[in-house]
Amino acid sequence: MIRPSTNILLRLRNSRWYLLLAPALVVVFISLPGIGQGDFRTDSHVYVAVVLEMMRSGDWIHPMQGNVPYHNKPVLGFWMVAPFIAVFGPTLIAVRIAMILVAAMCASAMTGMCREMVSARVALTAGLVFALTYEVFRYTHAYSLDLPMLLFMVLSVWAIVHAAGIRRGEARSGWWVVLSGAPMGLALMTKPLLGLLILLPMVVWLVLVKRTRLVPWIGGLVVVALMIAAPWHLEMMRAYPADSATPFIDNYLLAQSVDRLSTGSTHVTEPVWYYPVELAQSYLPWVVFLVGGLVWMGLKGRSITGRWQGDLLALLWAGAWICVMSLSAGKSMRYIVPVYPALALFVAGVLVHMPPRGRFTPILLPWFLGLIGLVGFFSNIEFHSPAPTSRGELFAFLDEYSEGTTKDWPRIWIAPDQIRTAAHFSIERGIHPYVAMSNETPTGGEPAVGELMLYRTPSRYAVREGDTVLGEFGVWVVTRLERDWDGVYSMAGNE
């Protein structure tokens, strides 16, 4: 006889709404502590500065950072965060609320995708494992374009898996595969090209699960995706052609994609085993269940997720992505954010099906984590280190130098490697320093005598001979130009 309390839990677990909402709630709960702490780091402040420039200029198509075109990323990731910045201002809270909501939707989407193949219990557990992955939490507290891209990728995979009809025993209409091109197109509008990599393991999966007739429909998927992504890309190519000072294709496609993958430019070049080693250290505690599950599956020859099609999807998805990224020259852990849904599905199967069975019941886990999250939110625990005091000292110096407020500051110029520092000026003071014109920055401006130039140390750019050093603030050096700008930066002696 089933006790009433047990029956309620079973109904709750099998509820479609609870399956979709519970993992999303966990993402929200665990992201609350420290939501307003810390500082903009990595590329977060650069993206916010781009959004602010869009809001000031009213040009939402051609992203700019100060007086320089920003060709690094498509615009959808900026559009998605702009409403939150409009409401809350250019703050950490605004950005983090946006990223938390994106990650929450991603957790719900992957739970729905998993439910197309496996039991409600495994699907719910997979969503919770994803929500409780440290790297996911880390990116909810940054301005990460990888999370929006992952959301659209998961939605695309969900439509393909739905078309495969694993649980119903037969395939659905191939138009579901074509429909999956819509979120894929949005993925291409978030980060250059990367989302398309998921198509290879999905084609192999469709063949192996005997849904070969759906494979030709992948062509329709690509057409729909390109129809969505092409207009903006074509407009940028028109606005910044190959013979312009800043060709769009050269930076967007070559520097941001091809060069990073082939030469490792802008990222540290690491050996091919970089990602497995890093996952072993960062994917705790789930890596223990992941390795144990692989060993158990190899020894017993049994399905981990409850359906071999689920095992196959998880292994193909994660394995193909890690292999491709491992063979590229430039490596960064954010490049493998797309593997976490696949790994979560596999880990969930281990938690539910490996002995001792029936012991892991995640139904009430979201509410327990909600209580912990609220306690952390209202506590005084420091989860993030604060902004460097030297930046505040730099701003205070500029206030004193101008004998007034920010509006009285002299015009400030930056060396090309100071684009991130310039973003902080835009966020905290509402102005953006100018990049000085040179062979490296042909769209820059020409500083006048008496205006200020900001350098960073150490750097390949050195203070020009004859210019006056006004002060040093941590890694920043402020100088005053004492002669006309000749368009040539002085280089440090080690360059």
PERA-V602181 format. One record per backbone hydrogen bond with DSSP energy under -1.0 kcal/mol. CO is the residue of the C=O (numbers start at 1). NH is the residue of the N-H. If there is no record, write none. Layout:
CO,NH ; CO,NH
This chain:
3,7 ; 4,8 ; 5,9 ; 6,10 ; 7,11 ; 8,12 ; 9,13 ; 10,14 ; 15,19 ; 16,20 ; 17,21 ; 18,22 ; 21,25 ; 22,26 ; 23,27 ; 24,28 ; 25,29 ; 26,30 ; 27,31 ; 32,35 ; 34,37 ; 41,44 ; 43,47 ; 44,48 ; 45,49 ; 46,50 ; 47,51 ; 48,52 ; 49,53 ; 50,54 ; 51,55 ; 52,56 ; 53,57 ; 54,58 ; 63,70 ; 65,68 ; 68,65 ; 75,79 ; 76,80 ; 78,82 ; 81,85 ; 82,86 ; 83,87 ; 84,88 ; 85,89 ; 89,91 ; 91,95 ; 92,96 ; 93,97 ; 94,98 ; 95,99 ; 96,100 ; 97,101 ; 98,102 ; 99,103 ; 100,104 ; 101,105 ; 102,106 ; 103,107 ; 104,108 ; 105,109 ; 106,110 ; 107,111 ; 108,112 ; 109,113 ; 110,114 ; 111,115 ; 113,116 ; 114,117 ; 114,118 ; 116,167 ; 119,123 ; 120,124 ; 121,125 ; 122,126 ; 123,127 ; 124,128 ; 125,129 ; 126,130 ; 127,131 ; 128,132 ; 130,133 ; 133,137 ; 134,138 ; 135,139 ; 136,140 ; 139,142 ; 142,144 ; 145,149 ; 146,150 ; 147,151 ; 148,152 ; 149,153 ; 150,154 ; 151,155 ; 152,156 ; 153,157 ; 154,158 ; 155,159 ; 156,160 ; 157,161 ; 158,162 ; 159,163 ; 160,164 ; 161,165 ; 163,172 ; 165,169 ; 173,176 ; 174,178 ; 175,179 ; 176,180 ; 178,181 ; 179,182 ; 180,184 ; 181,185 ; 182,186 ; 183,187 ; 184,188 ; 187,190 ; 187,191 ; 189,76 ; 192,194 ; 193,196 ; 194,197 ; 195,198 ; 196,199 ; 198,202 ; 199,203 ; 200,204 ; 201,205 ; 202,206 ; 203,207 ; 204,208 ; 205,209 ; 206,211 ; 207,210 ; 211,214 ; 212,215 ; 215,218 ; 216,219 ; 217,221 ; 218,222 ; 219,223 ; 220,224 ; 221,225 ; 222,226 ; 223,227 ; 224,228 ; 225,229 ; 226,230 ; 229,233 ; 230,234 ; 231,235 ; 232,236 ; 233,237 ; 234,238 ; 235,239 ; 236,240 ; 240,248 ; 241,244 ; 247,251 ; 248,252 ; 249,253 ; 249,254 ; 250,255 ; 251,256 ; 253,258 ; 254,259 ; 257,261 ; 258,262 ; 259,263 ; 259,264 ; 259,265 ; 260,330 ; 261,329 ; 264,267 ; 268,331 ; 271,274 ; 273,277 ; 274,278 ; 275,279 ; 276,280 ; 278,282 ; 279,283 ; 283,287 ; 285,288 ; 286,290 ; 287,291 ; 288,292 ; 289,293 ; 290,294 ; 291,295 ; 292,296 ; 293,297 ; 294,298 ; 295,299 ; 296,300 ; 297,301 ; 307,311 ; 308,312 ; 309,313 ; 310,314 ; 311,315 ; 312,316 ; 313,317 ; 314,318 ; 315,319 ; 316,320 ; 317,321 ; 318,322 ; 319,323 ; 320,324 ; 321,325 ; 322,326 ; 323,327 ; 332,335 ; 333,336 ; 334,337 ; 336,339 ; 337,340 ; 339,343 ; 340,344 ; 341,345 ; 342,346 ; 343,347 ; 344,348 ; 345,349 ; 346,350 ; 347,351 ; 348,352 ; 349,353 ; 350,354 ; 364,368 ; 365,369 ; 366,370 ; 367,371 ; 368,372 ; 369,373 ; 370,374 ; 371,375 ; 372,376 ; 373,377 ; 374,378 ; 388,391 ; 389,393 ; 390,394 ; 391,395 ; 392,396 ; 393,397 ; 394,398 ; 395,399 ; 396,400 ; 397,401 ; 398,402 ; 399,404 ; 405,408 ; 406,409 ; 411,452 ; 412,434 ; 413,454 ; 414,436 ; 415,418 ; 418,422 ; 419,423 ; 420,424 ; 421,425 ; 422,426 ; 423,427 ; 424,428 ; 425,429 ; 425,431 ; 434,414 ; 435,445 ; 441,438 ; 441,444 ; 445,437 ; 448,451 ; 451,481 ; 452,413 ; 453,479 ; 454,415 ; 455,477 ; 460,492 ; 464,467 ; 468,480 ; 471,478 ; 473,476 ; 475,457 ; 476,473 ; 477,455 ; 478,470 ; 478,471 ; 479,453 ; 480,468 ; 481,450 ; 490,462 ; 492,495
